[in-house]
Amino acid sequence: MPRKAHTESLADSHAAPGGAAAVDRALTLLCAFQQGDTALSLAELASRTQLYKSTALRLLASLEHARLIQKLEDGRYGLGSEVARLNAIYAASFSLDRVVLPVMRALVAATRESAAYHVAQGDARLCLYRVDSPHPIRDHIKAGDVLPLDRGTGGRVLMAFGPRRTTGLSAKDKNLHARIREQGYFSAMGDRLAGVAGISAPVFKADGSLAAALTLTMPTERYDERHVQKVLEAARKLSGQV
């Protein structure tokens, strides 16, 4: 009988409910490749996935057969040509609104407040998507509106997590950006418009760079601290997908 692993593999500790264990393990080998990796040795793959080398070898053989992995002349492993083909298909079919809007609609349904998705555009920010609150009293920003980058919770988050800007920033703004980065979100009342409160969190690309700010807005009298966690969860769900 094969000896029991002393430490669970990543696949076993994060198994897909109702999935196939062998598939989970094979996928962890593909996911072991990180930004900057060109090739990995069997030892590195086994270490990163916490799989036995013998198990990793069997899975690599299947991945190599499917051209998802290629074995190099020096014995190391790199991603195969099938990964590039699938990526090209994904890139051609990718639609940002199909990813972002369902998450925003779920956030609005959970909070009954308005959600917006802002991206930096030069020295301003663009509201790329907007889902309105069902309440008749709300702010009336719409998709396509251009807003200040240095005011409002969405703008503050874009400045705090985007490329570091030091020229022209006051010590107060620098300290505020540092605090936003530390807590991972920003909430404020009346920062851009009197009577309007906002909660914003950063959305990151797969490479870790900033993609956008996800913002929930409401009249100040309806501000609810419990919405912070919902905004953070929605932003995390989008991160890596945009």
Order of alpha helices (4+ residues) and beta strands (2+ residues): alpha-alpha-alpha-alpha-beta-beta-alpha-alpha-beta-beta-beta-alpha-alpha-beta-beta-beta-alpha
